[in-house]
Amino acid sequence: MFQLPGGIVSAAIGADWRSESFRYFSSFKSGLVSSRGEFDQIVRSAFGEIHIPIVGDENNFTSVRRLELSLAARFDDYSSFGSSLDPQIGVMWAPIDSLHIRGSYGTSYKAPKLADYVLSSNVAIAFTTADPNSPSGVSHQLQVTGSDVGGFSAQESESLSLGLEFKPQSIQGLQLGLNYYRIHYTDRIANPPSASVILRNLPSFGSLTIRDPSVEQVNQFIAIGQLGGRAFLAFNPNFTPDTNFDPSSIDVIIDLRRRNLSVAKTSGLDVSMQYEFEAVGGTAHFGIDGTYIIELEQKATSASAPLDTVSTIYNPPDWRFRGALGWQRHGWAANLFVNHSSAYDDNRRAAVESVDSYTTVDGRLAFNFSDRFRSGFLSGLTISANVQNLFDKDPPRIAIINLVSDMGFDPTNANPMGRFVSVEVMKSW
């Protein structure tokens, strides 16, 4: 745009128009159609950003080598959910050449995905299982899963980020990073926790339960489950089919459908370290990237008590990191990766149990022919061998409390697939 003492002021503007359509069809092997649907929406957007270098090479001074400001805004208009204007502001300050400190604040708006409206996963199941609020310790429950389509609204959020990047001049090849983030969601679309967690945290999720429901309420939720096209399932205490189901026998209804949770807050730290150096006639590098989650709170309604779900089953653990060690020389590249998730709590029962930490190792060996062939077919050709979960580590075991949904491991935090070896051939030109 124009020149300032700190540098060139630059800007970008743009517009976006897209038409989205989603069609789904679900059927059984018998040919019976269980559910189908079709959804459409149009999204119109306009956005702009301006970057202002206040202090740069021409006018820097002690403690301010660089100072930059960025201002941005985005306008979205959904044919299904209205419109929103969301701003963002960012600042970068370099007190010395090797240290950059940055911060940003912004808001966002997002309508539900069309796939959120799919009802094929709706199902209602009645069975007897543990209930800490029942005098007998168990209750006859009606659990309904799927999507609460009728209650969807747009998601909104506020985000704050503060971080730094340090490249010490005394140690060439070393780069350190630290970033703090905080995100406050309103009406975030997410799945509620498991039924056992809900029953143990009624101040937070009591609005998703109906204790001593009427026959009319039971039949209403059975009908909601049948929107997925699957028959209502009822089981006796020994998990044999209950062919004489009585709606009046239900002690509690638990609504587990995907929905807008009133509030979700999360904050944490991202840390990174990268170091590149010469070794054994080639270039070696070592790095580690990790995230520490300080909080991950959820509330079903604005009046509910918040529940911090970090480091609990089916939610992320507080610590996760991935380490990398690599070496390159004359087209050869060898890399080793270590992935680690910390231990966390299984809080589905009164006696909280610990779920073991999970560590896996991945590897890659590759050769890039471009190092030796500057032209011809072999130029741009890379062949690699990859292995995931090198030591064939099983996921940590968890207790099977709910025979309907528990699988003996936590799919949110572990992969049941063992060692996986692949060969990749890639050609670029």
SVG drawing of the C-alpha trace seen along z (x, -y; Angstrom):
<svg xmlns="http://www.w3.org/2000/svg" viewBox="-48 -7 80 70">
<polyline fill="none" stroke="black" stroke-width="0.4" points="0.0,0.0 2.6,-2.6 5.9,-3.0 6.4,-3.8 9.7,-4.2 9.2,-0.7 8.5,0.9 5.9,1.4 2.2,1.4 0.5,4.3 -3.1,5.4 -5.1,8.3 -8.8,8.5 -10.9,11.3 -14.4,12.7 -15.7,16.3 -18.9,17.9 -19.6,21.5 -22.6,23.8 -22.6,26.8 -24.8,29.9 -24.8,33.1 -26.8,36.3 -26.7,39.5 -28.3,42.9 -28.2,45.7 -29.5,49.2 -29.2,52.7 -27.9,55.7 -31.5,56.8 -32.0,53.7 -34.3,52.0 -33.6,48.3 -33.0,47.1 -32.6,43.4 -31.8,40.8 -31.6,37.1 -30.4,34.1 -29.2,30.7 -28.0,27.5 -26.7,24.2 -24.9,21.2 -22.1,19.4 -21.0,15.9 -17.8,14.4 -15.7,11.3 -12.4,10.8 -9.5,8.4 -6.2,7.9 -3.7,5.1 -0.2,5.5 1.5,2.4 5.3,2.5 5.6,-0.2 9.3,0.3 11.7,2.0 15.3,1.9 15.2,-1.8 13.9,-3.1 14.6,-0.5 16.1,-1.3 17.2,0.3 14.6,2.9 12.5,2.5 14.2,4.1 10.8,4.8 7.2,3.9 4.4,5.0 0.6,4.7 -1.9,6.7 -5.7,6.1 -8.1,8.4 -11.9,9.0 -14.1,11.6 -17.8,11.4 -19.7,14.7 -23.3,15.1 -24.9,18.5 -28.2,19.1 -29.2,21.4 -27.9,19.4 -27.5,15.7 -24.3,13.7 -21.5,12.5 -18.6,10.1 -15.5,11.3 -12.3,9.2 -8.8,10.2 -5.8,8.2 -2.2,9.3 1.0,7.7 4.6,8.9 7.5,7.3 11.2,8.2 13.1,6.6 16.3,8.2 16.9,9.8 16.8,13.4 13.6,13.0 10.1,12.5 7.1,12.0 3.6,12.2 0.0,12.0 -3.3,12.1 -7.0,11.9 -10.0,12.7 -13.5,14.1 -15.1,16.6 -18.5,17.8 -19.3,21.2 -22.6,22.7 -23.2,26.4 -21.7,28.7 -24.3,30.2 -23.1,33.6 -24.2,32.7 -27.8,33.0 -27.5,36.7 -29.8,38.8 -28.6,42.3 -26.7,42.7 -29.8,42.1 -30.6,45.1 -32.4,45.8 -31.4,48.6 -32.9,49.7 -30.9,51.7 -29.9,52.0 -26.5,50.7 -24.6,48.9 -26.2,45.7 -24.6,44.0 -27.8,42.0 -29.9,45.2 -30.3,46.8 -29.5,50.2 -26.5,48.9 -28.1,49.8 -31.1,48.5 -33.1,49.3 -31.9,46.7 -33.0,45.5 -30.0,44.0 -30.5,42.1 -27.5,41.3 -27.3,39.5 -27.8,35.8 -30.1,33.2 -30.8,31.6 -33.7,29.5 -31.6,27.7 -28.6,26.7 -27.4,23.1 -24.2,21.5 -21.0,21.9 -19.0,18.8 -15.7,18.4 -13.2,15.9 -9.5,16.8 -6.3,15.3 -2.8,16.4 0.5,15.2 3.8,16.7 7.5,16.3 10.2,17.6 13.8,17.7 16.8,18.4 20.0,17.8 22.8,16.4 25.3,18.3 23.9,21.7 23.3,21.9 20.5,24.2 18.6,24.0 15.0,22.7 12.8,22.6 9.1,21.8 6.4,21.3 2.8,20.4 -0.1,19.9 -3.7,20.2 -7.1,19.7 -10.3,20.4 -13.8,19.8 -16.6,21.4 -20.2,20.6 -22.7,23.2 -20.0,25.4 -21.3,28.5 -19.9,31.6 -20.8,34.9 -21.7,35.0 -19.6,37.3 -20.5,40.9 -23.7,41.8 -21.7,42.9 -19.8,39.6 -23.1,37.7 -24.7,39.6 -21.7,38.8 -21.7,35.1 -25.4,34.0 -24.6,30.4 -22.9,30.1 -25.0,32.4 -28.2,33.0 -30.2,31.2 -29.4,34.2 -31.3,36.6 -34.9,37.2 -35.4,39.1 -38.6,41.1 -39.9,40.2 -43.5,40.6 -44.5,43.2 -45.1,40.4 -41.5,39.1 -40.1,42.6 -42.1,43.2 -41.0,39.7 -37.3,40.5 -37.7,44.0 -39.2,42.3 -36.2,39.9 -33.9,43.0 -35.9,44.6 -35.3,41.5 -32.1,43.3 -34.1,46.1 -33.0,48.7 -35.4,50.6 -35.6,49.8 -33.4,52.2 -34.4,53.4 -32.4,55.8 -33.0,57.7 -30.4,57.3 -28.5,60.3 -28.5,58.6 -30.9,61.0 -33.5,59.3 -36.4,58.0 -39.4,58.9 -41.9,57.6 -40.5,54.1 -42.6,51.9 -42.0,48.1 -43.0,47.5 -40.0,49.6 -37.5,46.9 -35.9,45.2 -33.9,42.5 -33.6,41.2 -30.1,40.1 -29.9,37.9 -26.4,38.5 -27.1,36.8 -24.6,34.5 -25.7,30.9 -24.7,27.4 -23.1,27.4 -23.6,24.0 -20.0,23.3 -16.7,25.0 -13.4,23.4 -9.9,24.6 -6.4,23.3 -2.9,24.7 0.7,24.4 2.4,25.4 6.2,26.0 8.7,26.7 12.4,27.2 14.3,27.8 18.0,28.2 19.9,28.8 23.6,29.7 26.3,31.4 27.0,35.0 28.6,38.1 29.1,36.3 25.5,35.2 22.9,33.0 21.2,34.2 18.2,32.7 16.5,33.2 13.1,31.8 10.2,32.1 6.7,30.6 4.4,30.9 1.1,29.6 0.0,29.2 -3.7,28.7 -4.4,26.6 -8.2,26.9 -11.0,28.3 -14.3,27.3 -17.8,28.1 -21.2,27.0 -24.5,28.2 -26.3,25.0 -25.3,21.5 -26.5,22.3 -24.7,25.6 -21.6,26.2 -18.4,26.5 -16.8,29.9 -13.1,30.0 -12.7,33.0 -8.9,32.9 -7.1,36.1 -10.3,38.2 -11.5,41.1 -12.6,40.2 -11.0,36.8 -7.4,35.6 -4.7,36.1 -2.9,33.1 0.4,33.9 1.1,35.0 4.4,34.7 6.1,36.0 9.9,36.2 11.9,36.5 15.5,37.5 16.7,37.4 19.7,37.5 20.3,36.7 23.2,37.2 23.5,37.6 19.8,38.2 19.4,40.6 17.1,39.6 16.4,41.6 13.9,40.4 12.7,41.8 9.7,40.5 8.5,41.0 4.8,40.3 3.7,40.0 0.4,39.4 0.4,39.1 -1.7,41.3 -5.2,40.2 -8.2,41.1 -11.1,43.4 -13.8,41.6 -16.8,43.6 -17.1,45.4 -16.9,44.2 -13.4,45.7 -11.4,43.8 -8.9,45.9 -5.8,44.8 -5.3,45.5 -1.7,46.1 0.3,43.7 0.8,44.6 4.1,44.4 4.7,45.5 7.6,45.3 7.5,44.6 10.3,44.7 11.0,43.7 13.9,44.5 13.9,42.7 16.1,42.0 15.6,39.0 17.2,39.7 17.3,35.9 20.5,35.7 22.3,37.7 20.1,37.2 19.3,33.6 17.3,34.6 15.5,37.5 12.9,39.9 14.8,40.4 14.9,36.7 12.1,35.9 11.7,39.6 11.6,40.5 11.2,44.1 10.6,44.6 9.8,47.3 7.6,46.3 6.6,48.1 4.0,46.9 4.0,48.4 7.4,50.0 7.2,52.1 3.6,53.2 2.4,51.5 -1.2,52.4 -3.4,49.5 -3.9,49.3 -6.8,51.3 -9.9,49.9 -12.7,51.5 -15.8,52.6 -18.6,51.0 -21.2,50.4 -21.5,53.6 -23.2,51.6 -20.5,49.0 -17.2,49.8 -14.5,51.5 -11.9,52.3 -9.7,49.3 -10.1,45.6 -10.4,44.7 -10.0,41.0 -6.4,41.5 -5.1,44.8 -5.1,46.6 -6.0,50.4 -4.0,50.9 -0.6,52.4 2.6,52.3 1.9,51.0 4.5,51.0 4.2,49.2 6.3,48.5 5.9,45.2 7.0,44.1 6.6,40.4 7.4,38.6 7.4,34.8 8.2,32.7"/>
</svg>
